[in-house]
Amino acid sequence: MQPFNQLNGLVTPVDRVNVDTDAIIPKQFLKRIERSGFGQFLFFEWRWDEQGNVIPDFNLNKPRYQGSTILISRANFGCGSSREHAPWAILDYGYRCVIAPSFADIFYNNCFKNGILPIKLSEEQVQDLFERTEAQEGYSLHVDLENKVITDNDGLRIAFDLDEHRRQFLLQGLDDIGLTLKHEDAITAYEAKRAAAALA
């Protein structure tokens, strides 16, 4: 998994509460067996109408937000079913950070396992980010996970909290398997000891 330390990125706003995982990646696309390739289906039913035409008013379809790596949204982001495909789609599209006032628990945990930094800020702080993003085309943020702070080029500075265990997961680029493999020598020694005992 790619480590996360510093991120400079354009911001895309999705101004909706209770964005559920079926909106993030609709169920008809869950048949794929790869973990990649889901980005093209991100927010599929909000990006295209039933005839397959692009919906120009949805922010992901606007030229000003192309190439963004930071997504901001409203409360309870990632609610609904527990599908891990949701963070897969977000990451595959290019987002490494999602900022919202609150997240559904399972989605929040899945983000860390897939190299995405979910940041919880207050309603007021998120509203300020929405206003800044709307007012300035090409608005970008600098996310510093090492120091747990968000800044912009206009003097904004927001500190954020994050569980230290999860922070280290991202800083070191570890998922659950990677964490286990950090103890590979101890595991190998234990297995050798068990094998020797069985032969004794």
C-alpha positions in Angstrom: 0.0 0.0 0.0 1.3 3.5 -0.9 2.4 5.4 2.2 0.6 8.7 2.9 2.6 11.6 4.4 2.1 14.9 2.6 -0.6 15.6 0.0 -1.0 18.8 -2.1 -4.2 18.5 -4.1 -7.1 20.2 -5.8 -10.4 19.9 -3.9 -13.7 18.5 -5.2 -16.9 19.3 -3.2 -19.8 16.9 -3.1 -22.4 18.9 -1.2 -24.6 16.1 0.1 -25.3 14.5 3.4 -25.6 10.8 3.9 -23.6 9.8 0.8 -24.1 6.1 0.9 -21.9 3.4 -0.6 -24.4 2.5 -3.3 -24.1 6.1 -4.5 -20.3 5.9 -4.3 -20.2 2.6 -6.3 -23.6 1.2 -7.5 -24.3 -2.5 -6.9 -24.2 -3.5 -10.6 -20.5 -2.9 -10.7 -19.6 -5.1 -7.8 -19.2 -8.2 -10.0 -15.7 -7.3 -10.9 -13.1 -9.4 -9.2 -10.2 -7.0 -9.4 -9.6 -4.3 -6.9 -8.7 -1.8 -9.6 -10.9 -0.2 -12.3 -13.7 0.9 -10.1 -12.9 4.6 -10.4 -14.7 4.9 -13.7 -17.9 4.0 -11.9 -17.5 6.4 -9.0 -20.8 8.3 -8.3 -22.0 6.7 -11.5 -25.7 7.6 -11.2 -24.8 11.2 -10.3 -22.4 11.6 -13.2 -24.6 10.1 -16.0 -28.3 10.1 -16.6 -30.4 7.1 -17.6 -29.6 7.7 -21.3 -25.9 7.7 -20.6 -25.5 11.4 -21.0 -23.1 13.3 -18.8 -24.8 15.4 -16.1 -22.8 18.6 -16.4 -23.9 20.1 -13.1 -22.3 17.4 -11.0 -19.0 18.6 -9.8 -16.9 15.5 -10.8 -17.9 16.3 -14.4 -16.8 20.0 -14.3 -13.4 20.8 -15.9 -12.4 22.9 -12.8 -12.3 19.8 -10.6 -10.5 17.4 -12.9 -7.3 15.9 -11.4 -8.5 16.5 -7.8 -7.1 14.3 -5.1 -9.1 15.6 -2.1 -12.9 15.2 -1.7 -15.0 17.1 0.7 -18.5 16.2 1.7 -21.1 16.4 4.4 -22.1 14.4 7.5 -22.3 10.6 7.5 -20.2 10.0 4.4 -20.0 6.3 3.4 -23.2 5.1 5.1 -25.1 2.2 3.8 -23.7 -1.3 3.0 -20.2 -2.2 4.1 -18.8 -2.8 0.6 -15.1 -2.2 0.5 -15.5 -1.4 -3.2 -16.5 2.2 -2.1 -13.0 3.1 -1.0 -11.5 1.2 -3.9 -13.5 3.4 -6.3 -12.6 6.6 -4.5 -8.9 5.7 -4.6 -8.9 4.4 -8.2 -10.5 7.7 -9.3 -7.6 9.5 -7.7 -8.7 10.7 -4.3 -6.3 10.1 -1.4 -8.1 12.2 1.2 -11.8 12.6 2.1 -12.9 15.4 4.5 -16.3 15.4 6.2 -17.9 16.1 9.6 -18.5 12.4 10.1 -18.2 9.0 8.4 -20.0 5.7 8.7 -17.8 3.5 10.9 -17.1 0.6 8.4 -16.3 2.9 5.5 -14.0 5.0 7.8 -12.1 1.8 8.8 -11.9 0.6 5.2 -10.3 3.9 4.1 -7.2 3.2 6.3 -6.9 -0.3 4.9 -6.8 1.1 1.4 -4.4 4.1 1.7 -7.1 6.8 2.0 -7.0 9.4 4.8 -10.5 10.3 6.1 -10.4 13.5 8.1 -13.2 14.5 10.5 -13.7 18.3 10.9 -16.5 20.3 12.5 -19.5 21.3 10.5 -18.3 24.9 10.5 -14.8 24.0 9.3 -16.2 21.9 6.4 -18.6 24.7 5.5 -15.6 27.1 5.3 -13.9 24.7 3.0 -16.9 24.5 0.8 -17.1 28.3 0.5 -13.4 28.5 -0.2 -13.6 25.8 -2.9 -16.6 27.5 -4.6 -15.0 31.0 -4.5 -11.7 30.0 -6.0 -11.2 27.9 -9.1 -8.3 25.5 -8.7 -8.6 25.7 -4.9 -6.1 23.3 -3.3 -5.2 22.1 0.2 -2.0 20.8 1.7 -2.6 17.9 4.0 0.2 17.1 6.4 -0.4 13.8 8.1 2.9 13.8 10.0 1.8 17.0 11.9 -1.9 16.4 11.5 -2.6 19.8 9.9 -4.4 21.1 6.8 -3.3 24.4 5.2 -4.0 26.4 2.0 -2.2 29.2 0.2 -4.4 31.9 1.9 -3.4 31.4 5.5 -5.9 28.6 6.5 -4.6 26.3 9.1 -6.7 23.5 10.6 -5.4 20.9 13.0 -7.1 17.5 13.0 -7.2 14.5 15.3 -6.4 11.0 14.3 -5.9 7.8 16.2 -2.1 7.2 16.4 -2.4 3.6 15.3 -4.3 4.5 12.2 -1.9 7.4 11.5 1.0 5.0 11.6 -0.8 2.6 9.2 -0.9 5.3 6.6 2.5 6.9 7.2 4.1 3.4 6.8 1.8 2.3 4.0 0.6 -0.8 6.0 -2.6 -2.7 5.6 -3.4 -5.7 7.9 -1.2 -8.1 6.0 1.7 -5.6 5.9 1.4 -5.2 9.7 1.5 -8.9 10.1 4.6 -9.2 7.9 6.5 -6.8 10.1 6.7 -9.7 12.5 7.7 -12.2 9.9 10.9 -13.2 11.7 9.1 -14.0 14.9 6.4 -15.9 13.0 9.1 -18.0 11.2 10.9 -18.7 14.4 7.6 -19.8 16.1 6.7 -22.1 13.2 10.2 -23.6 13.3 9.9 -24.2 17.0 6.5 -25.8 16.6 7.8 -28.1 13.8 10.8 -29.2 15.9 8.5 -29.9 18.8 6.2 -32.1 16.6 9.2 -34.2 15.6 10.6 -34.6 19.1 
